[in-house]
Amino acid sequence: DVKVTQSSRYLVKRTGEKVFLECVQDMDHENMFWYRQDPGLGLRLIYFSYDVKMKEKGDIPEGYSVSREKKERFSLILESASTNQTSMYLCASSLGGVAKNIQYFGAGTRLSVL
Amino acid sequence: LAKTTQPISMDSYEGQEVNITCSHNNIATNDYITWYQQFPSQGPRFIIQGYKTKVTNEVASLFIPADRKSSTLSLPRVSLSDTAVYYCLVGAVNSNYQLIWGAGTKLIIKP
């Protein structure tokens, strides 16, 4: 089975802190994704990576950056956390081609910014 | 810009067939339709994907009419454990990253 592991289930940070969310997948997938999920808003794509060192902005990239130095690892960075970034963050990975939208998700990181 | 619309919630009973429809009027030629299930405190889990007509796997069927402006996820003989939120996703599988998620349908199965 594909495994997508997010480094933390829960995080509490203070406003202005730099926050790193880590995601690792073990199936050699080309694509990796970061989403945030808020009640009533569904899943919103923050960033997408289709290869090492390659990234594309999603629908809500403001306030976030990403890093993909190795194929299996995709990091989401909040440069200066703000209270409106309190949310559930989900990482996903997928193969390329027609399987691109068959995404495997991690369990999520619930981030609270105080 | 493409948009997907799903019912906010649905109720059904154990043993019934449940159909959840997603509307995607502006679907593009390269877009596929994918459905996910999500339980509380978990990430979404892939159920089924299709492009046109009908697709069936061991857990669900997906019906897509010829105009592809909607799709229907069909869950046969549901049980209490099928209570979850169901999402449709419309997106291209070529180099375009564009992904359009529905807001989710909360399905409650009653005994």
Interface residues (C-beta under 8 A of the other chain):
Chain A: V4 G40 L41 G42 L43 R44 L45 F48 Y50 E56 G58 L90 A92 G97 V98 A99 K100 N101 I102 Q103 Y104 F105 G106 A107 G108
Chain B: Y32 T34 S41 Q42 G43 P44 R45 F46 Q49 Y87 L89 G91 V93 S95 Y97 L99 W101 G102 A103 G104
